[in-house]
Amino acid sequence: MEKQKNSKNGLLKLTILSISLMISAASAISVTLPMIKNQFPDISAATVESLVTIPSFSMMIFILLSSLIIKTIGRKKTVVLGLVLAFIGGVIPAFVTNFQLIFLSRLILGAGTGIYNSLAISLIGDHFEGETQQKMLGYQTAFSTLGTSFVTFLAGILVSYSWHYSYLVYFFTLPVVVMVTLFLPQDKKESVKEDNVPKGKQTVNSLVIFSCVMMFLFFVLVMNIYTKTSTLIVDENYANQGFLGTTLTIGSLIGAVGGFLYSHIKNLFKGFTPVLALCAVAIAYFLVPHAGNMTVLTIILTIGFLVVSLFIPYMYDILLPGAPENSSNLAVSLAMVSCNLGSFFSPYIIQALGSLVGNTTSAFSFTIGGIIFAGMAVVFLLINVTKSKSMMVTTEK
């Protein structure tokens, strides 16, 4: 009986984690852009490039709408609906040659992903607690990273045959649909009588607001790795610049390892985990302009990826129990919107900050990031020191 229980629990964990495998896969087909530009010469380059970014817009809208959808049809059906829409939107470009349909399909992909996005986190809070919840949050980041890395790698292989084939990677959404359908139980709110369900509007508190601000800033800065590194190595005339793609892949894989180790690191450093993470990435950003070659740059950027897999799970780790009662899904949704907004506005904010001090070089953008990361570390340090002193006073009384 115990073995059967453990087996079901293991399937539930794997099912919830599988939801994250394709959650960040919108950018996997970026390798197809040059071929699409050639096939549609009358379409502007910016519009073609937006095939990678446009899912973010519909994603943000449907992340905010997901709470209403969940309330209407329940969590399990919401996940299935989102996955099916993401699958349909993802694979359409593999079978059509009309650019308007391709563009629409990318909006559908973002909408579907947005519908189930927040549930990848909140379902962990629903079914697990304590150390198990910590581990699952770390694993969630790792699964998302591994899934994105794998489909990006596969899309890169398939594009050599036809750019249409790269979009077949979204077929990997189907096994997730099957797992969710078979192994994710109906959520409690669907099975409990209406009069036993706590009622009231979902609200936010200071912790939710603080978390959203921190995650917005974090993604504004961490996107430097994707938007500024290629310019940096050209400006500095690095040898073997083509190795950058491998550098980013290696960094992603190391980041996944960090996700698997998150709970152990959190147990060791507790509330000071974000201080450690932010200090590490601040140092990495200060070192990037002085790397000098691709080997050293790869090592430095790997630290940056590792930090993402520690900071993000920590923020959700404090957000799930700290959000107002019955508002965890709203809190997670707002946090995810903050991450997406930070990613989207990153180039503009970094450019504006550089202009303020009269230095807009790619190298200095990392220095700016290092300074702000260090400031964020100080904020978390002060919070934890204050909390520690408060606990000591309470104990003495």
VOPAGU-2260 file (C-alpha; in pm, 1 decimal, decimal comma):
REM VOPAGU-2260
SITE   aa  ch    i         X         Y         Z
SITE  MET   A    0       0,0       0,0       0,0
SITE  GLU   A    1     284,6     234,3      90,9
SITE  LYS   A    2     460,8     160,3    -239,6
SITE  GLN   A    3     139,0     234,3    -430,5
SITE  LYS   A    4     101,4     565,1    -244,1
SITE  ASN   A    5     462,4     661,6    -317,9
SITE  SER   A    6     414,9     568,8    -683,4
SITE  LYS   A    7     106,8     792,6    -713,8
SITE  ASN   A    8     289,1    1075,7    -537,5
SITE  GLY   A    9     583,0    1036,0    -776,0
SITE  LEU   A   10     350,7    1048,7   -1078,1
SITE  LEU   A   11     184,1    1361,6    -939,6
SITE  LYS   A   12     522,0    1531,5    -894,5
SITE  LEU   A   13     634,0    1436,7   -1246,3
SITE  THR   A   14     301,8    1550,0   -1393,9
SITE  ILE   A   15     315,0    1892,2   -1228,6
SITE  LEU   A   16     679,6    1938,0   -1327,0
SITE  SER   A   17     607,0    1832,4   -1686,8
SITE  ILE   A   18     376,0    2134,5   -1719,6
SITE  SER   A   19     689,6    2353,3   -1715,5
SITE  LEU   A   20     874,5    2169,6   -1993,3
SITE  MET   A   21     732,1    2382,2   -2276,6
SITE  ILE   A   22     647,2    2691,5   -2075,4
SITE  SER   A   23     937,9    2898,8   -2212,0
SITE  ALA   A   24     960,3    2740,2   -2557,0
SITE  ALA   A   25     832,4    3039,9   -2756,1
SITE  SER   A   26    1189,9    3143,9   -2840,5
SITE  ALA   A   27    1293,8    2793,8   -2953,1
SITE  ILE   A   28    1221,5    2873,8   -3318,5
SITE  SER   A   29    1437,1    3187,7   -3338,3
SITE  VAL   A   30    1666,8    2989,3   -3570,7
SITE  THR   A   31    1394,6    2998,9   -3838,2
SITE  LEU   A   32    1386,8    3378,7   -3871,9
SITE  PRO   A   33    1648,8    3415,7   -4150,1
SITE  MET   A   34    1467,6    3160,6   -4369,9
SITE  ILE   A   35    1127,6    3318,6   -4304,4
SITE  LYS   A   36    1269,5    3658,3   -4400,0
SITE  ASN   A   37    1385,7    3508,7   -4730,5
SITE  GLN   A   38    1049,3    3346,3   -4797,6
SITE  PHE   A   39     854,3    3664,0   -4715,7
SITE  PRO   A   40    1067,5    3949,0   -4857,1
SITE  ASP   A   41     768,5    4186,7   -4854,8
SITE  ILE   A   42     732,2    4150,6   -4476,1
SITE  SER   A   43     953,2    4385,3   -4272,0
SITE  ALA   A   44    1240,7    4229,6   -4079,7
SITE  ALA   A   45    1103,7    4369,8   -3752,1
SITE  THR   A   46     766,3    4201,5   -3811,0
SITE  VAL   A   47     932,0    3866,8   -3882,5
SITE  GLU   A   48    1148,5    3901,0   -3572,0
SITE  SER   A   49     835,3    3969,1   -3368,1
SITE  LEU   A   50     736,6    3604,2   -3421,5
SITE  VAL   A   51     969,8    3534,6   -3128,5
SITE  THR   A   52     848,2    3817,8   -2904,5
SITE  ILE   A   53     476,8    3850,5   -2990,5
SITE  PRO   A   54     375,9    3546,9   -2777,8
SITE  SER   A   55     484,3    3751,4   -2473,3
SITE  PHE   A   56     203,5    4002,6   -2529,8
SITE  SER   A   57     -82,3    3751,5   -2549,4
SITE  MET   A   58      86,8    3555,4   -2270,5
SITE  MET   A   59      75,5    3853,6   -2031,4
SITE  ILE   A   60    -290,5    3919,0   -2110,2
SITE  PHE   A   61    -393,7    3558,4   -2047,6
SITE  ILE   A   62    -181,5    3525,0   -1735,0
SITE  LEU   A   63    -403,3    3796,9   -1588,1
SITE  LEU   A   64    -718,1    3630,6   -1724,6
SITE  SER   A   65    -616,7    3286,4   -1596,7
SITE  SER   A   66    -767,8    3346,3   -1250,6
SITE  LEU   A   67   -1111,0    3403,2   -1408,9
SITE  ILE   A   68   -1070,2    3094,4   -1628,5
SITE  ILE   A   69    -964,6    2883,2   -1328,8
SITE  LYS   A   70   -1265,9    3005,3   -1130,8
SITE  THR   A   71   -1494,1    2910,3   -1420,9
SITE  ILE   A   72   -1365,3    2564,4   -1521,1
SITE  GLY   A   73   -1121,0    2459,4   -1246,4
SITE  ARG   A   74    -743,7    2417,4   -1237,2
SITE  LYS   A   75    -706,2    2085,8   -1417,5
SITE  LYS   A   76    -926,6    2184,9   -1711,7
SITE  THR   A   77    -745,8    2519,9   -1730,0
SITE  VAL   A   78    -408,2    2347,0   -1763,2
SITE  VAL   A   79    -543,4    2116,0   -2034,9
SITE  LEU   A   80    -705,4    2407,6   -2221,8
SITE  GLY   A   81    -384,0    2611,5   -2209,8
SITE  LEU   A   82    -166,9    2321,1   -2323,7
SITE  VAL   A   83    -398,6    2235,1   -2613,7
SITE  LEU   A   84    -404,4    2597,2   -2733,6
SITE  ALA   A   85     -25,8    2619,5   -2700,8
SITE  PHE   A   86       9,1    2297,8   -2903,1
SITE  ILE   A   87    -223,9    2421,1   -3179,1
SITE  GLY   A   88     -58,6    2762,5   -3194,7
SITE  GLY   A   89     286,8    2607,0   -3185,9
SITE  VAL   A   90     249,5    2358,6   -3472,6
SITE  ILE   A   91      39,4    2561,4   -3720,2
SITE  PRO   A   92     349,3    2717,4   -3889,8
SITE  ALA   A   93     471,4    2366,6   -3971,9
SITE  PHE   A   94     179,4    2324,3   -4213,1
SITE  VAL   A   95      98,3    2669,7   -4355,9
SITE  THR   A   96     275,3    2923,5   -4577,1
SITE  ASN   A   97      53,3    3224,3   -4506,9
SITE  PHE   A   98     240,6    3477,0   -4291,7
SITE  GLN   A   99     -75,8    3619,3   -4135,5
SITE  LEU   A  100    -173,7    3270,2   -4016,6
SITE  ILE   A  101     177,1    3214,2   -3879,8
SITE  PHE   A  102     160,1    3545,2   -3692,7
SITE  LEU   A  103    -183,6    3456,8   -3552,0
SITE  SER   A  104     -58,0    3114,7   -3445,5
SITE  ARG   A  105     216,1    3277,1   -3237,3
SITE  LEU   A  106     -47,8    3483,5   -3057,2
SITE  ILE   A  107    -241,8    3161,5   -2988,4
SITE  LEU   A  108      74,7    2999,0   -2855,9
SITE  GLY   A  109     125,6    3288,5   -2613,6
SITE  ALA   A  110    -239,2    3285,2   -2506,8
SITE  GLY   A  111    -229,9    2912,8   -2434,1
SITE  THR   A  112      94,9    2939,8   -2241,5
SITE  GLY   A  113     -40,7    3234,4   -2044,4
SITE  ILE   A  114    -352,1    3040,2   -1944,1
SITE  TYR   A  115    -156,6    2766,3   -1766,3
SITE  ASN   A  116     161,8    2960,6   -1683,6
SITE  SER   A  117      82,3    3053,6   -1323,9
SITE  LEU   A  118     -49,7    2704,9   -1246,2
SITE  ALA   A  119     296,7    2558,9   -1304,4
SITE  ILE   A  120     384,5    2729,6    -975,4
SITE  SER   A  121      55,8    2745,2    -782,7
SITE  LEU   A  122     -13,2    2371,7    -828,5
SITE  ILE   A  123     308,9    2307,3    -639,3
SITE  GLY   A  124     173,0    2521,4    -355,5
SITE  ASP   A  125    -159,8    2334,8    -370,1
SITE  HIS   A  126     -15,5    1984,8    -339,2
SITE  PHE   A  127     310,5    2023,4    -147,5
SITE  GLU   A  128     450,0    2211,5     148,9
SITE  GLY   A  129     766,1    2253,5     352,6
SITE  GLU   A  130    1088,1    2103,4     217,8
SITE  THR   A  131     904,7    1912,1     -55,5
SITE  GLN   A  132     761,4    2239,6    -185,8
SITE  GLN   A  133    1110,5    2395,4    -186,0
SITE  LYS   A  134    1249,3    2104,7    -386,4
SITE  MET   A  135     961,2    2116,6    -633,0
SITE  LEU   A  136    1007,4    2490,6    -692,1
SITE  GLY   A  137    1373,5    2429,7    -770,3
SITE  TYR   A  138    1285,3    2136,8    -994,7
SITE  GLN   A  139    1025,9    2352,0   -1173,0
SITE  THR   A  140    1294,4    2599,0   -1278,1
SITE  ALA   A  141    1519,3    2310,7   -1384,9
SITE  PHE   A  142    1245,1    2143,5   -1592,9
SITE  SER   A  143    1163,1    2472,3   -1765,8
SITE  THR   A  144    1529,7    2526,9   -1849,7
SITE  LEU   A  145    1588,6    2170,2   -1968,3
SITE  GLY   A  146    1273,7    2167,7   -2181,0
SITE  THR   A  147    1360,8    2496,2   -2350,6
SITE  SER   A  148    1721,9    2388,9   -2409,1
SITE  PHE   A  149    1613,8    2057,3   -2563,2
SITE  VAL   A  150    1351,6    2195,0   -2804,7
SITE  THR   A  151    1582,5    2482,5   -2904,2
SITE  PHE   A  152    1856,6    2230,6   -2983,4
SITE  LEU   A  153    1612,6    2009,9   -3177,5
SITE  ALA   A  154    1470,7    2307,5   -3369,3
SITE  GLY   A  155    1826,8    2394,5   -3470,7
SITE  ILE   A  156    1868,1    2048,6   -3621,7
SITE  LEU   A  157    1530,8    2044,1   -3797,5
SITE  VAL   A  158    1579,3    2387,4   -3955,0
SITE  SER   A  159    1854,2    2243,3   -4173,3
SITE  TYR   A  160    1582,3    2045,1   -4355,9
SITE  SER   A  161    1311,0    2313,1   -4363,5
SITE  TRP   A  162    1216,0    2600,6   -4137,0
SITE  HIS   A  163     864,8    2451,6   -4120,8
SITE  TYR   A  164    1003,2    2139,0   -3952,2
SITE  SER   A  165    1138,2    2339,7   -3657,6
SITE  TYR   A  166     781,8    2409,7   -3545,7
SITE  LEU   A  167     724,0    2037,6   -3504,2
SITE  VAL   A  168     903,6    2064,6   -3168,0
SITE  TYR   A  169     573,2    2185,4   -3020,6
SITE  PHE   A  170     440,7    1830,2   -3061,0
SITE  PHE   A  171     621,3    1765,0   -2732,9
SITE  THR   A  172     328,8    1947,4   -2569,5
SITE  LEU   A  173     100,7    1647,9   -2641,5
SITE  PRO   A  174     261,2    1402,7   -2392,7
SITE  VAL   A  175     219,2    1670,1   -2124,5
SITE  VAL   A  176    -152,8    1696,6   -2210,5
SITE  VAL   A  177    -184,2    1318,3   -2169,6
SITE  MET   A  178      -3,9    1318,9   -1833,7
SITE  VAL   A  179    -214,7    1603,8   -1696,3
SITE  THR   A  180    -536,0    1436,9   -1815,0
SITE  LEU   A  181    -447,0    1102,3   -1657,5
SITE  PHE   A  182    -258,2    1190,0   -1341,0
SITE  LEU   A  183    -345,7    1541,5   -1221,8
SITE  PRO   A  184    -635,0    1509,5    -974,6
SITE  GLN   A  185    -937,0    1736,0    -980,8
SITE  ASP   A  186    -850,4    2033,1    -759,7
SITE  LYS   A  187   -1016,8    2052,8    -422,5
SITE  LYS   A  188   -1229,6    2350,7    -516,6
SITE  GLU   A  189   -1399,1    2137,8    -782,2
SITE  SER   A  190   -1479,2    1852,9    -544,1
SITE  VAL   A  191   -1575,6    2045,8    -228,9
SITE  LYS   A  192   -1926,8    2179,3    -176,2
SITE  GLU   A  193   -1967,0    2544,4    -265,5
SITE  ASP   A  194   -2062,6    2644,4      90,1
SITE  ASN   A  195   -1733,5    2503,5     221,5
SITE  VAL   A  196   -1520,8    2703,9     -20,6
SITE  PRO   A  197   -1375,9    3024,1     128,1
SITE  LYS   A  198   -1515,8    3321,5     -56,0
SITE  GLY   A  199   -1386,6    3672,7    -114,2
SITE  LYS   A  200   -1193,8    3871,4    -366,6
SITE  GLN   A  201    -831,7    3789,9    -436,9
SITE  THR   A  202    -604,9    4060,9    -300,4
SITE  VAL   A  203    -237,1    4153,1    -277,7
SITE  ASN   A  204     -23,2    4257,2      16,3
SITE  SER   A  205     314,0    4427,2      60,3
SITE  LEU   A  206     502,2    4099,5       9,2
SITE  VAL   A  207     336,4    4045,5    -329,3
SITE  ILE   A  208     417,4    4401,5    -437,8
SITE  PHE   A  209     777,3    4370,8    -317,1
SITE  SER   A  210     821,8    4036,6    -494,3
SITE  CYS   A  211     684,1    4176,2    -821,2
SITE  VAL   A  212     918,9    4477,5    -806,2
SITE  MET   A  213    1221,7    4258,8    -734,5
SITE  MET   A  214    1138,9    4012,8   -1012,2
SITE  PHE   A  215    1077,6    4297,3   -1258,0
SITE  LEU   A  216    1420,3    4446,5   -1178,5
SITE  PHE   A  217    1584,9    4104,9   -1189,5
SITE  PHE   A  218    1461,9    4032,9   -1542,2
SITE  VAL   A  219    1541,4    4384,2   -1664,6
SITE  LEU   A  220    1902,1    4313,3   -1570,4
SITE  VAL   A  221    1937,1    3942,1   -1647,3
SITE  MET   A  222    1820,2    3995,5   -2006,8
SITE  ASN   A  223    2154,4    4170,6   -2065,3
SITE  ILE   A  224    2298,3    3823,4   -2113,9
SITE  TYR   A  225    2077,5    3775,5   -2421,2
SITE  THR   A  226    2067,1    4129,8   -2558,3
SITE  LYS   A  227    2416,8    4266,3   -2492,2
SITE  THR   A  228    2662,5    3974,2   -2494,3
SITE  SER   A  229    2671,5    3929,6   -2872,3
SITE  THR   A  230    2738,3    4302,2   -2917,5
SITE  LEU   A  231    3007,3    4293,3   -2649,1
SITE  ILE   A  232    3209,2    4015,5   -2812,6
SITE  VAL   A  233    3194,2    4199,2   -3147,1
SITE  ASP   A  234    3296,6    4530,7   -2987,0
SITE  GLU   A  235    3586,4    4360,4   -2808,8
SITE  ASN   A  236    3678,1    4157,0   -3120,6
SITE  TYR   A  237    3678,1    3820,3   -2942,1
SITE  ALA   A  238    3808,0    3517,1   -3129,6
SITE  ASN   A  239    3563,4    3228,7   -3196,7
SITE  GLN   A  240    3252,9    3444,7   -3159,4
SITE  GLY   A  241    3034,7    3164,9   -3297,3
SITE  PHE   A  242    3088,3    2980,6   -2969,5
SITE  LEU   A  243    2836,9    3212,5   -2800,9
SITE  GLY   A  244    2546,4    2977,7   -2883,8
SITE  THR   A  245    2728,5    2694,0   -2709,4
SITE  THR   A  246    2804,7    2925,0   -2417,8
SITE  LEU   A  247    2434,7    2998,5   -2369,6
SITE  THR   A  248    2347,6    2627,6   -2395,4
SITE  ILE   A  249    2609,4    2533,4   -2135,8
SITE  GLY   A  250    2484,8    2810,7   -1909,6
SITE  SER   A  251    2125,6    2686,7   -1940,1
SITE  LEU   A  252    2223,9    2331,9   -1847,7
SITE  ILE   A  253    2422,5    2449,0   -1545,5
SITE  GLY   A  254    2124,7    2661,2   -1448,3
SITE  ALA   A  255    1908,5    2348,7   -1451,8
SITE  VAL   A  256    2151,4    2179,0   -1212,4
SITE  GLY   A  257    2118,6    2480,5    -983,9
SITE  GLY   A  258    1742,0    2432,5    -985,1
SITE  PHE   A  259    1777,5    2072,6    -870,3
SITE  LEU   A  260    2009,0    2186,8    -587,3
SITE  TYR   A  261    1791,8    2481,3    -480,1
SITE  SER   A  262    1628,9    2318,8    -175,5
SITE  HIS   A  263    1968,2    2214,0     -34,7
SITE  ILE   A  264    2110,4    2563,4     -81,6
SITE  LYS   A  265    1796,1    2721,0      68,9
SITE  ASN   A  266    1820,0    2492,9     374,9
SITE  LEU   A  267    2182,1    2597,0     419,1
SITE  PHE   A  268    2150,0    2975,7     373,2
SITE  LYS   A  269    1776,8    3017,6     449,8
SITE  GLY   A  270    1666,2    3382,7     409,5
SITE  PHE   A  271    2012,1    3484,9     295,5
SITE  THR   A  272    1984,3    3273,5     -21,4
SITE  PRO   A  273    1887,7    3574,4    -241,1
SITE  VAL   A  274    2172,9    3775,8     -88,7
SITE  LEU   A  275    2418,6    3505,6    -195,0
SITE  ALA   A  276    2260,6    3477,8    -540,8
SITE  LEU   A  277    2250,3    3852,1    -608,4
SITE  CYS   A  278    2606,7    3906,8    -484,1
SITE  ALA   A  279    2726,2    3627,8    -713,1
SITE  VAL   A  280    2553,6    3769,4   -1020,6
SITE  ALA   A  281    2671,1    4122,5    -934,1
SITE  ILE   A  282    3031,8    3999,9    -929,3
SITE  ALA   A  283    2973,8    3813,8   -1256,6
SITE  TYR   A  284    2836,9    4128,7   -1422,2
SITE  PHE   A  285    3132,2    4336,4   -1301,7
SITE  LEU   A  286    3367,6    4074,7   -1451,0
SITE  VAL   A  287    3196,6    4036,6   -1792,0
SITE  PRO   A  288    3354,0    4351,9   -1950,0
SITE  HIS   A  289    3699,1    4221,9   -1849,2
SITE  ALA   A  290    3658,0    3859,1   -1966,4
SITE  GLY   A  291    3893,8    3899,5   -2262,3
SITE  ASN   A  292    3808,0    3570,0   -2436,9
SITE  MET   A  293    3520,9    3328,8   -2493,6
SITE  THR   A  294    3642,8    3070,6   -2242,1
SITE  VAL   A  295    3646,1    3312,6   -1950,7
SITE  LEU   A  296    3319,4    3468,4   -2067,7
SITE  THR   A  297    3155,1    3123,9   -2072,2
SITE  ILE   A  298    3259,4    3062,6   -1711,1
SITE  ILE   A  299    3132,8    3403,1   -1598,0
SITE  LEU   A  300    2797,5    3377,7   -1776,7
SITE  THR   A  301    2743,9    3029,7   -1636,1
SITE  ILE   A  302    2739,1    3189,7   -1290,4
SITE  GLY   A  303    2464,0    3420,8   -1415,1
SITE  PHE   A  304    2248,7    3128,5   -1529,3
SITE  LEU   A  305    2310,3    2946,9   -1201,6
SITE  VAL   A  306    2182,0    3247,2   -1007,3
SITE  VAL   A  307    1853,0    3257,9   -1201,3
SITE  SER   A  308    1783,7    2903,9   -1083,1
SITE  LEU   A  309    1832,3    3013,2    -720,2
SITE  PHE   A  310    1667,6    3356,4    -711,5
SITE  ILE   A  311    1343,2    3277,9    -896,3
SITE  PRO   A  312    1248,6    2966,5    -692,4
SITE  TYR   A  313    1324,5    3161,1    -373,1
SITE  MET   A  314    1085,1    3440,6    -473,1
SITE  TYR   A  315     804,9    3192,3    -540,9
SITE  ASP   A  316     899,5    3008,7    -221,4
SITE  ILE   A  317     816,9    3317,4     -12,4
SITE  LEU   A  318     528,8    3426,3    -236,8
SITE  LEU   A  319     314,2    3111,3    -212,2
SITE  PRO   A  320     276,0    3108,0     169,4
SITE  GLY   A  321     302,7    3486,4     203,5
SITE  ALA   A  322      22,6    3588,8     -33,5
SITE  PRO   A  323    -319,0    3672,1     117,5
SITE  GLU   A  324    -551,6    3377,5     175,5
SITE  ASN   A  325    -696,2    3230,0    -145,8
SITE  SER   A  326    -486,3    3473,7    -351,5
SITE  SER   A  327    -179,3    3265,0    -430,6
SITE  ASN   A  328    -275,5    3224,2    -797,5
SITE  LEU   A  329    -321,8    3600,9    -839,2
SITE  ALA   A  330      13,2    3660,6    -667,7
SITE  VAL   A  331     192,7    3413,4    -895,4
SITE  SER   A  332      19,3    3561,5   -1201,8
SITE  LEU   A  333     130,7    3913,9   -1111,2
SITE  ALA   A  334     485,8    3791,3   -1047,5
SITE  MET   A  335     496,7    3622,4   -1389,0
SITE  VAL   A  336     362,8    3935,0   -1558,5
SITE  SER   A  337     637,1    4132,8   -1380,5
SITE  CYS   A  338     899,4    3892,5   -1518,0
SITE  ASN   A  339     763,4    3929,3   -1871,9
SITE  LEU   A  340     743,0    4307,0   -1844,5
SITE  GLY   A  341    1098,7    4320,5   -1714,5
SITE  SER   A  342    1220,1    4112,0   -2008,3
SITE  PHE   A  343    1029,9    4325,4   -2259,9
SITE  PHE   A  344    1138,2    4664,9   -2125,3
SITE  SER   A  345    1496,4    4557,7   -2049,6
SITE  PRO   A  346    1666,9    4708,2   -2360,2
SITE  TYR   A  347    1487,4    5041,0   -2317,1
SITE  ILE   A  348    1556,9    5073,4   -1944,2
SITE  ILE   A  349    1923,7    4976,7   -1980,6
SITE  GLN   A  350    1959,7    5221,1   -2269,9
SITE  ALA   A  351    1798,3    5499,1   -2063,5
SITE  LEU   A  352    2022,2    5432,0   -1762,8
SITE  GLY   A  353    2331,2    5434,7   -1984,8
SITE  SER   A  354    2221,6    5763,3   -2143,5
SITE  LEU   A  355    2183,4    5921,3   -1799,8
SITE  VAL   A  356    2556,2    5875,3   -1731,4
SITE  GLY   A  357    2667,3    5922,4   -2092,4
SITE  ASN   A  358    2781,5    5564,9   -2155,4
SITE  THR   A  359    2560,9    5332,0   -2362,5
SITE  THR   A  360    2823,9    5069,0   -2451,4
SITE  SER   A  361    2737,8    4701,8   -2408,6
SITE  ALA   A  362    3024,7    4661,9   -2161,9
SITE  PHE   A  363    2894,1    4940,3   -1937,5
SITE  SER   A  364    2542,2    4791,3   -1943,0
SITE  PHE   A  365    2682,7    4497,6   -1746,1
SITE  THR   A  366    2843,4    4738,9   -1499,9
SITE  ILE   A  367    2504,3    4906,0   -1450,9
SITE  GLY   A  368    2352,1    4563,9   -1391,7
SITE  GLY   A  369    2620,6    4476,9   -1138,3
SITE  ILE   A  370    2554,5    4795,1    -941,0
SITE  ILE   A  371    2177,0    4738,4    -928,5
SITE  PHE   A  372    2216,3    4369,0    -842,3
SITE  ALA   A  373    2444,3    4470,8    -554,9
SITE  GLY   A  374    2180,5    4721,2    -438,1
SITE  MET   A  375    1913,9    4447,8    -446,6
SITE  ALA   A  376    2142,6    4223,8    -238,7
SITE  VAL   A  377    2170,1    4499,5      22,6
SITE  VAL   A  378    1789,0    4527,6      35,8
SITE  PHE   A  379    1749,6    4153,3     103,0
SITE  LEU   A  380    2034,9    4164,1     355,5
SITE  LEU   A  381    1869,1    4446,4     551,4
SITE  ILE   A  382    1533,9    4266,4     545,9
SITE  ASN   A  383    1683,8    3947,3     685,3
SITE  VAL   A  384    1899,5    4123,8     944,5
SITE  THR   A  385    1593,3    4318,3    1063,9
SITE  LYS   A  386    1388,5    3998,1    1072,6
SITE  SER   A  387    1660,7    3818,6    1270,4
SITE  LYS   A  388    1678,2    4101,7    1527,3
SITE  SER   A  389    1299,6    4101,1    1560,3
SITE  MET   A  390    1298,3    3726,7    1627,3
SITE  MET   A  391    1571,3    3767,8    1892,0
SITE  VAL   A  392    1369,9    4036,0    2072,5
SITE  THR   A  393    1058,0    3818,9    2065,3
SITE  THR   A  394    1252,6    3522,7    2204,4
SITE  GLU   A  395    1399,5    3730,3    2489,2
SITE  LYS   A  396    1051,1    3844,6    2590,3
